[in-house]
Amino acid sequence: MNVVFISPHFPQQFFHFVSALRERGVKVLGIGDTPYDSLRHELRESLSEYFFTPNLNDYDALLRATGYLTWRHGRIDRIDSLNETWLEVESRLREDFHVPGLLPADIARLRTKMGMHDVFKQAGVAHPSCIPVQDAAGVKAFAQSVGYPLVLKPDVGVGAARTFKVSSDSEVDAALKEPLPHYVAQAFVRGAIVTYDGLVDREGNIIFRLSHEYSDGVMEVVLEQRDISFWSLKEIPPALETLGRRAVAALGLRERWFHLEFFRLSDGSYVALEANLRPPGGFMTDQMNYACDMDVYRLWARLLTGDDLRGFRYTPRYHVCHVARRSSRRYRYSHAELVAKLGDSLLLHRELPAVYHNAMGNEMYLTRHESLAAKEDAVRLIQATV
């Protein structure tokens, strides 16, 4: 089996996906914008071949690279990166090389905010009303029907990048002083963000799922530079389970990760925020492993190589929490003090790449707890300021 893996070096922990495929006897053919000698040793050892191209946004270069790898190794069976950035180019390569998986028409329907809106609406999953942004008058008229505030966001985007809130007609005028091409206006919803994350097999059956909860909305974290934390739940609330399964079925995914975000409202009901056709971001795949004492990287490799996983079983045993800190703040406890105070509950500490800083902080602590109360104590300890 030949698998082309785009950008196998980022995020940094994704080399585990490549290693897991190699363990299954797969030829993993990497295409990346980092020179081969700069790749970590474990990744180099797991790749059968690597094609360096300086710009992964150059589709012609990717086309040539994939053609070369096909000439060298034969038919390509799968193309993936598991990364939001490259979803569109993956789909184009699949179409051009007749490889199974999401194609450009699927991406246009499932990745855009308007496309998600239609899918959720047809599935009977509550979702904030939204419209394409064409001019200030249209946005103001929309506000007349749904009320302020509104959220203006790119029709295709991730992590609240270039997203902002408007609360009056004058703020709409200010926001649209310059055109906002390919934007949508969406009704603002106030609630806690929870996720429904997992994997579906080749028939669309969910073989693994887990839920995470966020301390704050990502938009608020980015705009106000808050300290964020997010943690895994041992149990998925029944109402969220029902809506999550309904949404996954409506998306029509096959042999694919999913990362769905919902608002939990004050009355306990849920409203879908968006669907992402990839694993959850940051170090959440590692959080899954620590929460369930399992290996989701190997699980994905088993799925891709055709194992029947309908009997796969696992148990979420812990609340695993990503706790962020920002370099712009003065915190009460040093890293050395936190290591001593957190003890065995501290799993991992990492400085984060610059691309994560706005939404996830400059550094993160990964902690594991049997109770939510213990998790909350650890968050307070790590994020306590002077």
C-alpha positions in Angstrom: 0.0 0.0 0.0 1.3 3.5 -1.0 0.3 6.5 1.1 1.3 10.1 0.2 1.5 12.1 3.4 1.7 15.9 2.9 3.7 17.9 5.5 4.4 14.9 7.7 6.6 17.0 10.1 3.8 19.4 11.3 2.2 19.4 13.7 5.2 17.9 15.4 3.5 14.9 17.0 2.0 13.8 13.6 5.1 11.8 12.9 3.4 9.1 15.0 0.8 8.7 12.2 3.6 8.0 9.8 5.3 5.6 12.1 2.1 3.7 12.7 1.6 3.3 9.0 5.1 2.0 8.5 4.5 -0.5 11.3 1.6 -1.8 9.2 3.9 -2.4 6.2 2.8 0.8 4.3 5.1 2.7 2.0 4.7 6.3 3.3 5.8 8.8 0.7 6.2 12.3 2.2 5.9 15.6 0.5 7.0 18.6 2.6 8.5 22.1 2.7 11.2 21.2 5.3 14.5 19.8 4.0 14.9 16.1 4.6 17.9 16.5 6.9 15.8 18.8 9.2 13.2 16.1 9.8 13.3 14.3 13.2 15.1 11.0 13.1 11.9 8.9 13.8 10.1 10.5 10.9 13.0 9.9 8.5 13.2 6.3 9.6 9.4 5.8 8.9 9.3 7.4 5.4 10.0 5.2 2.3 10.7 8.4 0.3 10.5 12.1 0.8 10.1 14.8 -1.8 11.1 18.3 -0.7 9.2 21.2 -2.3 9.8 24.8 -0.9 6.1 25.9 -1.2 3.3 23.5 -0.5 0.9 26.2 -1.8 2.3 25.6 -5.3 -0.1 23.1 -6.7 1.9 22.4 -9.8 4.8 21.5 -7.6 2.7 19.1 -5.6 1.3 17.6 -8.9 4.8 17.0 -10.1 5.9 15.5 -6.8 3.0 13.1 -6.7 3.5 12.1 -10.3 7.2 11.4 -9.5 6.2 9.3 -6.5 3.7 7.4 -8.6 6.4 6.7 -11.3 8.8 5.5 -8.5 6.4 3.4 -6.4 3.3 2.6 -8.5 -0.4 3.5 -7.9 -1.1 5.8 -4.9 -3.7 4.3 -2.6 -4.3 7.2 -0.2 -3.3 10.9 0.0 -3.6 12.8 3.3 -2.1 15.2 5.8 -4.7 15.2 8.5 -4.1 19.0 8.5 -6.7 21.8 8.0 -4.3 23.8 5.8 -3.9 21.2 3.1 -7.5 19.8 2.9 -8.1 21.5 -0.4 -4.9 20.5 -2.2 -5.3 16.9 -0.9 -8.7 16.7 -2.5 -7.4 18.1 -5.8 -4.6 15.5 -5.8 -7.0 12.7 -5.1 -9.1 13.8 -8.0 -6.2 14.1 -10.4 -4.7 10.7 -9.4 -8.0 8.8 -8.9 -7.4 8.2 -5.2 -10.3 7.5 -2.8 -11.3 10.1 -0.2 -12.7 13.6 -0.1 -12.8 15.4 -3.4 -13.0 19.1 -4.3 -16.8 19.0 -4.5 -16.9 17.5 -1.0 -14.5 20.1 0.4 -16.6 22.9 -1.1 -19.7 21.5 0.5 -18.4 20.4 3.9 -15.5 22.9 4.7 -17.2 26.2 4.1 -19.3 27.9 6.8 -22.2 28.2 4.4 -21.9 24.6 3.4 -21.8 23.4 7.0 -24.9 25.6 7.7 -26.8 23.8 4.9 -25.7 20.3 6.1 -26.6 20.9 9.7 -29.9 22.4 8.7 -30.8 19.5 6.5 -29.9 17.1 9.3 -32.0 18.8 11.9 -29.0 19.9 13.9 -29.4 23.4 15.4 -26.9 25.9 14.0 -26.6 29.7 14.1 -28.2 31.4 11.2 -25.7 32.9 8.7 -25.5 34.7 5.4 -22.7 35.5 2.9 -21.4 39.0 3.5 -22.0 41.1 0.4 -22.4 44.7 1.8 -23.2 46.6 4.9 -26.9 46.9 4.1 -27.2 43.1 3.8 -25.5 42.5 7.1 -27.7 45.2 8.9 -30.8 43.6 7.5 -29.6 40.2 8.7 -29.1 41.8 12.2 -32.7 43.1 12.1 -33.9 39.5 11.9 -31.5 37.7 14.3 -30.3 40.6 16.5 -26.9 41.9 17.5 -24.2 40.9 18.1 -23.0 39.1 15.0 -19.8 37.3 14.2 -18.0 38.1 10.9 -15.7 35.3 9.9 -14.1 33.8 6.7 -16.2 31.3 4.9 -13.2 29.0 5.1 -11.1 29.4 8.2 -9.9 27.8 11.4 -9.0 28.9 15.0 -10.9 32.2 14.9 -8.3 33.7 12.6 -9.6 37.0 11.1 -12.8 36.7 13.0 -14.5 39.5 14.9 -17.8 40.5 16.6 -20.0 43.5 15.6 -22.7 44.8 18.0 -24.3 47.8 16.1 -24.9 49.3 12.7 -22.0 51.6 13.1 -19.6 48.7 13.9 -20.9 47.0 10.7 -20.0 50.2 8.7 -16.6 50.3 10.3 -15.9 46.6 9.6 -17.0 46.9 6.0 -15.2 50.1 5.2 -12.9 47.8 3.2 -14.5 44.8 1.4 -14.5 41.4 3.2 -14.5 38.9 0.3 -15.6 35.4 1.1 -16.9 36.2 4.6 -20.1 35.2 6.3 -22.1 36.9 9.0 -23.4 34.6 11.8 -25.7 35.0 14.7 -23.6 35.2 17.9 -24.3 32.4 20.4 -23.2 32.5 24.0 -22.3 29.1 25.5 -19.6 26.7 26.5 -17.8 25.1 23.6 -17.7 21.3 23.7 -16.5 18.9 21.0 -17.5 15.6 19.5 -14.3 14.1 18.0 -13.5 10.7 16.5 -13.0 8.4 13.6 -15.4 6.7 11.2 -14.6 3.5 9.2 -15.1 2.8 5.5 -18.8 2.3 6.0 -19.3 5.5 8.0 -19.5 3.7 11.4 -18.1 5.6 14.3 -15.4 3.4 15.8 -14.0 6.0 18.3 -15.3 9.2 19.8 -14.5 11.5 22.7 -15.6 14.9 23.9 -13.6 17.9 25.1 -14.7 21.1 26.8 -13.1 24.6 26.5 -12.7 27.1 29.2 -13.5 29.9 26.7 -14.5 30.4 23.1 -11.6 30.5 20.7 -12.7 33.8 19.3 -12.6 35.4 22.8 -9.2 33.8 23.5 -7.8 35.2 20.3 -9.3 38.7 20.5 -8.8 39.2 24.2 -5.6 37.1 24.6 -7.1 35.0 27.4 -5.4 32.0 28.9 -7.3 28.9 27.6 -7.6 25.4 28.9 -9.5 22.5 27.4 -10.0 19.0 28.8 -11.4 15.6 27.9 -14.6 14.3 29.4 -15.1 10.7 30.7 -18.6 10.6 29.4 -20.3 12.2 26.5 -23.7 13.8 27.5 -26.5 11.9 25.8 -27.9 14.9 24.0 -24.5 15.7 22.6 -24.0 12.1 21.5 -27.3 12.1 19.6 -26.5 15.4 17.8 -22.9 14.3 17.2 -23.9 11.1 15.5 -26.6 12.8 13.5 -24.1 15.4 12.3 -21.4 12.8 11.4 -24.0 10.9 9.4 -25.1 14.0 7.5 -21.5 14.8 6.6 -21.2 11.4 5.0 -17.6 10.9 6.0 -15.8 7.6 5.3 -12.5 6.4 6.7 -12.0 9.9 8.2 -11.3 11.8 11.4 -13.9 14.4 12.5 -13.8 17.3 14.9 -17.2 18.8 15.6 -17.7 21.9 17.8 -20.9 22.7 19.6 -22.2 25.4 22.0 -23.7 24.1 25.2 -26.4 26.6 26.1 -27.5 27.6 29.6 -30.6 25.3 29.3 -28.4 22.3 28.5 -29.2 22.1 24.8 -26.6 22.2 22.1 -26.1 24.2 18.9 -23.5 23.1 16.3 -20.7 25.6 15.7 -18.7 23.9 12.9 -17.4 20.7 11.5 -13.7 20.0 10.8 -12.7 17.1 8.6 -9.5 16.3 10.5 -8.3 15.3 14.0 -8.7 17.9 16.7 -5.9 20.5 16.8 -3.0 21.1 19.1 -1.9 18.1 21.2 -5.5 16.7 21.4 -4.6 13.4 19.8 -2.1 12.9 22.6 -4.8 13.9 25.1 -7.0 11.2 23.7 -4.2 8.6 24.2 -3.6 9.7 27.8 -7.4 9.8 28.6 -8.1 6.3 27.3 -4.7 4.5 27.7 -4.7 3.8 24.0 -2.9 4.8 20.7 -5.1 6.7 18.2 -2.2 7.0 15.8 -2.1 3.2 15.5 -5.9 3.0 15.4 -6.0 5.3 12.4 -3.3 3.2 10.7 -5.4 0.1 11.3 -8.4 1.8 9.8 -6.5 3.0 6.7 -5.0 -0.5 6.1 -8.4 -2.2 6.2 -8.8 -3.8 9.7 -12.3 -4.5 10.8 -12.7 -2.3 13.8 -16.4 -2.8 14.6 -15.4 -4.7 17.7 -12.9 -2.1 18.9 -13.4 -1.1 22.6 -11.9 1.5 24.8 -12.7 3.3 28.1 -12.1 7.0 28.9 -10.5 6.8 32.3 -9.1 10.3 32.9 -9.7 14.0 32.3 -6.6 15.2 30.4 -6.2 18.9 30.2 -4.2 21.3 28.0 -3.4 24.4 30.1 -2.0 27.4 28.3 0.3 30.2 29.4 1.3 33.3 27.5 4.7 35.0 27.5 3.1 38.4 27.9 1.9 37.5 31.5 3.7 37.2 34.8 2.7 34.0 36.5 3.0 33.2 40.2 4.8 29.9 39.8 7.9 29.1 37.8 8.1 26.0 35.7 10.3 24.3 38.3 7.8 25.1 41.0 4.9 23.7 38.9 6.8 20.5 38.2 7.2 20.0 42.0 3.6 21.0 42.8 1.9 19.0 40.0 3.8 15.8 40.6 2.6 12.7 38.7 -0.4 14.6 37.2 2.0 16.5 34.9 2.3 14.6 31.6 4.0 17.0 29.3 5.3 20.5 29.0 6.0 22.1 25.6 6.9 25.5 24.1 4.4 25.9 21.2 5.1 26.9 17.6 4.3 30.5 16.7 1.3 29.4 14.6 -0.5 28.3 17.9 0.3 31.4 20.0 -2.9 33.4 19.4 -5.3 30.5 20.1 -3.3 28.2 22.4 -0.7 30.3 24.2 3.1 30.3 24.0 3.5 27.2 26.2 1.3 24.4 27.4 1.1 21.9 30.3 -0.7 18.6 29.7 -2.1 17.2 33.0 -4.2 14.1 33.8 -6.7 13.7 36.6 -9.4 11.3 37.8 -11.8 14.1 38.8 -12.8 17.5 37.4 -12.2 19.1 40.7 -8.5 18.0 40.6 -8.3 19.3 37.0 -9.6 22.7 38.0 -7.1 22.9 40.9 -4.3 22.3 38.4 -5.5 24.9 36.0 -5.7 27.5 38.7 -2.2 26.6 39.8 -0.6 26.8 36.4 -2.4 30.0 35.3 -2.2 31.9 38.6 -0.7 35.4 38.0 1.3 37.7 40.2 
